[in-house]
Amino acid sequence: MSAKSVRKAKVIARAFFAFALLMACAGCATPQLVVMESNYLTYEHAFTDAAAEAARKNAEKQCAHTKQVAVRTSGVCSLTRCTVNYQCMNKADATGYRP
């Protein structure tokens, strides 16, 4: 093999590795806030514990703007994606809430 073809093979291998890494991280992306109406928040995220935690933290942050707490009201997951609903409530109402 010539030096030129070796360099070309290395460039192709690096490009493939970069693409594979990008695709692997696509599932690690931050949760997407789909709907925010009044005190109701709906998130879509990857089916991972890290993505679920990121959605919860984001909901808490959004509700903190109105000095309320985020309460998970429902959620459903497939093998790859989850949709989770939160409601911002005052602390007293949140302690007695049962989904």
PyMOL commands that set and color helices and strands:
alter all, ss='L'
color gray80, all
select helices_A, chain A and resi 3-26+49-64+91-95
alter helices_A, ss='H'
color red, helices_A
select strands_A, chain A and resi 32-37+40-46+69-77+81-89
alter strands_A, ss='S'
color yellow, strands_A
deselect
rebuild
show_as cartoon
